[in-house]
Amino acid sequence: MDADAHNLSYWATVKQEAMLVAQMYPGDEFLSRVVPGTSVLDLGCGTGVITRWLAGKGYRMIGVDINEAAIQEAMTQDALNSYVLADITDALPYPDNSFDAIVLTYVLVSMIKHEVASAVARECVRLIRPGGYVWLCEALYSPEYAKRYERGFSETGMRNVAVALDEVGDVKRFIKHYEPSEIDDLFHPLTRVYDENKTIRSSGSGMEVVSTVRMYQKV
Ligand SMILES: C[S@@+](CC[C@H](N)C(=O)[O-])C[C@H]1O[C@@H](n2cnc3c(N)ncnc32)[C@H](O)[C@@H]1O
């Protein structure tokens, strides 16, 4: 099964539910380094919960997502900032160096093949200005997910890919859990300036997943 195509059609059509916990919001490291008033791109913004939160801190926000209903909802709740319907694995319609920071919150978890995640990372590198930042929160490989990785492997032939199942046991979506070094490799032209691991309980599965919060700078 092409896990990325499956995920894309899942995310484009699913009714998005609030799945955020406070630990996933950009923390002090982001707030102290990225100056309010500057422009921030929230890739895979969903209904714009973090986009609006950052707008409330004074950033000029643009949110991008593949889910039309989520983008509509975001626009209804936030008339000041911009929301754009687009596939972030494609080239985005902004010039090089046009953002001060980019935020990715549980977005690379949906990018299963390396080349798909790297297309997103390359766009981030292109779009941030020199001195700008990429901030991300993504799930890491956890041994407790062994059973889910087994099913992911049998469906995709790829390691560290967990499955979320629906009520009848069919695959709802695939979830890529990263090794920290894989994330560093994706963003390798950038310099890592911050990283911290957090254990976050998934509102979907109820399981805890170790996640990494990382910040990279284009020096
Ligand atoms: C787990 S949700 C996280 C949403 C949001 N960042 C948050 O933290 O609330 C993943 C989001 O990425 C979006 N997404 C997944 N693949 C995408 C793609 N190829 N292009 C644009 N958005 C995508 C989904 O529609 C969804 O809103």
The ligand as an ORCA input file, in Angstrom:
! r2SCAN-3c Opt
* xyz 0 1
  C      -1.900     15.550     13.402
  S      -2.627     16.893     12.553
  C      -1.868     18.283     13.363
  C      -2.620     19.565     13.122
  C      -1.985     20.809     13.748
  N      -0.608     21.021     13.361
  C      -2.098     20.730     15.234
  O      -1.077     20.527     15.887
  O      -3.236     20.848     15.708
  C      -1.749     16.844     10.996
  C      -2.178     17.954     10.049
  O      -1.357     17.921      8.880
  C      -2.190     18.089      7.742
  N      -1.545     17.457      6.599
  C      -1.172     16.172      6.487
  N      -0.608     15.967      5.288
  C      -0.622     17.164      4.643
  C      -0.173     17.606      3.371
  N       0.420     16.767      2.521
  N      -0.357     18.895      3.029
  C      -0.949     19.758      3.899
  N      -1.398     19.406      5.115
  C      -1.231     18.121      5.486
  C      -3.481     17.405      8.137
  O      -4.576     17.795      7.341
  C      -3.608     17.799      9.597
  O      -4.298     19.021      9.741
*
